[in-house]
C-alpha cells in the first residue's frame, strides 16, 4: 500500500488600514500559500472588499495595536506555518522557493522561525545603504512558536526557540513619494514617544540637538547612505527628523510645556 505524503501548509497573515492601493499586489505575491488571512482595522476605503476578491479570509475589527492585531490574525490560522506580511510588501519568487524548501525539509530540532532580508524601496528604487539593508525581519515561523509583544511601534515577534535565516527577499515598497513620509510621520513619532516615555522621564537639549545629528552622521557617513545619492541623503535626513520629532514630543509628555498665560 502506497502512503500519501502531505506537504506542510502555510498561512499568510496581513494587517491593514486603508491599504486599497497596496493590498492586491501584496496578496497576488502569496497566491501559492494555503490560506490568506487579512485583519482590517475598519478601513474607510475598499481594502476589505479587495482582499476578499483575492480570496482572503477577512476580519474587520477595531485597532488594538500592532502586536495584538497580528496575534489575532495568527490565531485565525490553521496552517502549520505562518508568514507575516505588511500590505506594502511583496514576496519574491526567490523567497517563495526558499520558503517551500524550508518548510518541506523541516524536521524536529530545526529552527522554529526564520528571519528574511528585506529590500526597502524609496521613491521607486532600492536603497542599499544607510543601514536599511539587509533589514532582517523574523516573519516565517511554525504556528504556536511565537507571539508579538505589545509595544506601541516597531513590535517584535518573540520566539521560543532558534531562529534561522533565509536568503530570498521581501520587497518593501515603503515611501513611494516624499509626501508618504509625512503621512506616517505624525502617528509613528507619537507612538515612539509614548513608548519611550515608559522609561525616559527627562528630555535634555542634547536629546534634541545631538541625537538627530548623530543619527544623520551615522546613517549618511558611517553606514554610507551617500552611496545611494540623493535618495540616500533624503532617507538619512528623514531618519534624523524622526529622531528630533520623537524627542520633541517626548519633551511635551514629560510636562515641560509652558502653559499660556491665559490658560485656565
Secondary structure, DSSP 8 states (H G I E B T S, - for coil): ---------EEEEEEESS-TTTHHHHHHTTTTSSEEEEEE---SSSHHHHHHHTT-EEEE-----HHHHHHHHHHT--SSEEEEEETTEEE-HHHHHHHHHHHHH--TTS-SEEEEEEEEEETTEE---TT-SS--EEEEEETTSEEE---SSS--EEESS-EEEEEEEEEEE--SSHHHHHHHHHHHHHHHHHHHTTT-----HHHHHHHHHHHHHIIIIIT-GGGGHHHHHHHHHHHHHHHHHHHHHHHHHTT-----TT--
